[in-house]
């Protein structure tokens, strides 16, 4: 016993401090090496930052190796008094959008978010097959309600096409109208012959009050795997 007991005491003294030190180094290396800031909190390593930070006019963006960067909120579009519809995908969640709507209502959302392919904000919305869409119901008092006279307007968006097929729709606001004997009226944005095309059906009228139809197409072919800015301004 005189030999074994000191060995036991020696093992306890040597092993116990080493185990504490190894745990401390391991946690620190994990936090520094992978920047897992979502596990930091004052007073220890716990889940979440929610109780210790607040951001105003900024947005958190995920970067390399899980790091979180703080970007100005105007990195995403901001509505003003003339905005009726503004949709972004900054929630980065499947089938979820961040809408700003006046006299409209979201009816259906079927999109895939992407952190990798994006231009502004936290995420973009991926429409990877023909079923993917964001459907919005136009209410009676809205600017685009089919019975209201259509004045000056602007439609503005960014698109990153990965494939271009004829008649692939980007925006479709049209329906049969009794006033025109059931013929379609509205605005449609789609691809035709590799170019983005806008079609206007009976939403504008000539000097005699007769409805007119016309189309506007890009001069050059749309290039896949690049971001393209697509603004459209109606007559003033």
N, C-alpha and C positions, 0 to 999 in steps of 0.2 A: 504493500500500500504506500510506503514511503516513496516508491519510484513512480507509481502510476498517478497518484494525485497531483504532483507538480506538472506532469505532462498534460493532464486534463485542464488544469488552470492555464497552462501555456497555450493550449489550443484555443481555449475560449478567448483569451486576450488577443491572439493573433487573428483569428478568423472573424470575430465579431466586428472589429473596426474595418476590416477589409470589405465585409459584406455591405456595410453602410456606405463606404466610399464608392464601391462599384455601382450601387444603386443610384447614387447621386450623379456620377459620371454618365451612366447609361441614359438617365432622363434628360440630362443637359445635351448630350450628343444627339438624342432623338429630336429635341426641340430645335437645335441649331441646324442639324443636317437636313431636315425635311421641312423646317419652318412651319411646324404644326401649331400655328398661333391659335387655332380654335380650341386648344386645350389649355391655354394660359388663363390665369386669373390671379389677382392679387392674393398673396398668402399661400400659394401652393399651386400644384398642377391639378386643375379640375376642368370639367367640361364647360366651355362657353365663355364668351366675352360680354355677354349681354348686360351684366350688372355693372360694367365699368366703363362703357364707352357710349357716346352718342354722336352721330354725324349729322350735319345740316348742310344741305346743298352739295352733298358729295355722294358717291356711290362706291361700294366695295367691289373690286374686280379680282378674280382669281388669276394668278400668274403661274410661272413655272414652279414645279415641285410643291404645289399647294400654297405658295405664298399669296398673301392678300395685299393688293395695292389699293390706295385711296385715290379715286379720280373725281374730278369736278362733275357735278350732276349734269351740267350742260353738255357733257359728252353724249348724253341721250337727248332726244328731241324734247322740247319744252312747249306746252300749249300756250297760246295767247288768247285774247278776247275774240279773235276771228276763227279759232280752231273749233271744228265740230267733231272730228274724229282723229284720234292719235293713238296708234297701237305700237307697243314695243314688246320685246320678249325678255326683258331683264330679269324676270323671275327664274328663268333657266329651268323651268319645269315642263314636263310633258303635258301637252294639251292645256297650256295656261298662257294667257297674255296679260299685259298690263295696259288696259284700255283707258283712254280719256274720251268719254262720249257725252254728247249733249242730248239730242232727241233721237237716240239710237239704242238698240239693245243687242247684246251678244247672244246669238242663238246656238252656235256650235263652234268648238275649237278642236281641231285635229292637226297638231303640228309637232315636230321634233325640234327641241332646242339644241343649239350648238355653241359651245364656248370657243371652239377652235376657228370656225369660219364666221367671223363677225367683223363689223366695221365700227359700230358705236355701241356704247353700253356694255352690259355683261354678256349678252347672248344674242344670237340671231334666231329666226324661226325657219326651220327646214320643212319644205313641202316636197317630200321625196317620192310621192306617188299621186295619182290623180284623185284619190280620196281625201288627201290632206287639204284643209281649207279653214278659213275663219269666216263664219257666216254671221252677218249683221242684219238685224231687222230695222228698216227705216220707219220711224214713227211719224205721225201726222204733221207735227210742227217742224220737222227737220228741213234743212235746205234741199235735200235730195228726195223729198217726198214727190212721187211721180206726178201728182196733180198740181204741184206748185210751179210757178214760172221759174225757169233756171236762169240765174244771173251769173255774175262773175264768180269764178271759183279757181282753186288750185289743188291739184292732186300731186303729191310728191312722195317718192319712195326710192329705196335702193334695192337692187336685185343682183344676185350672184348665181347666174344660171349654170347648172352642171350638165344639163342636156336641153336641147332646143328642138321641139317638135311643133309642127303646124297645128294651130288651134289650141295649143296649151294656154289656158287662161290665167292671167295675173289678177285682173279685176273684172268683175261682171256686175253691173247694175242695170238690169233690163227686165222687162216683163211685158206680157200682152196688154194692150190698152184698148178699152171699149171704144173710146173716142176715135181710134184709128182702125176700127173694124177688126179688132183682135190682133193687129200687127204689133210686132215688138217695138218698144221704144226704150232708149237708155244709152248707157256708155259701156263699152267693152274694150279691155286691153288684153291683147293676146299676141302670140308669135305667128308670123306668116312669112314663109320663104326665108327663114333665118333672121327676121327682123321684127322688132317690136312694133305693133300696129294698134292704133286707136280707132275705134269705130263709134261714130255718133249717129244714132237713129232717132229722128223725130224729137230731139230735145232742143233744137234751135229752129227758128222760123225766118223766112225771107221777108222782104218789105211788104209783101201782100198778106202775110200771116199764114203762109203755107209751110208745113213742116218739111225740113230738108234732111237728107242723109249724106254723110261724107266720111272719108277715112284719111288718117294721117299715118305715114309709115317712116321708119328711120331710113336715112340715106345709106348707112353701112350696116353690114351684118353684125349681130350681137356676138361678142366674143365670150365663149364659156370660161368658167373658172376665173372670172374677174368681176370686181364690183362695178356696177353701172348706176349712175344717178339718173332717175327718170322723173322729171317734173312736167306737168301738163297744166297750163293755165287756160281757163275758158275765156270767152269774150268779156271785155270790160264795158 
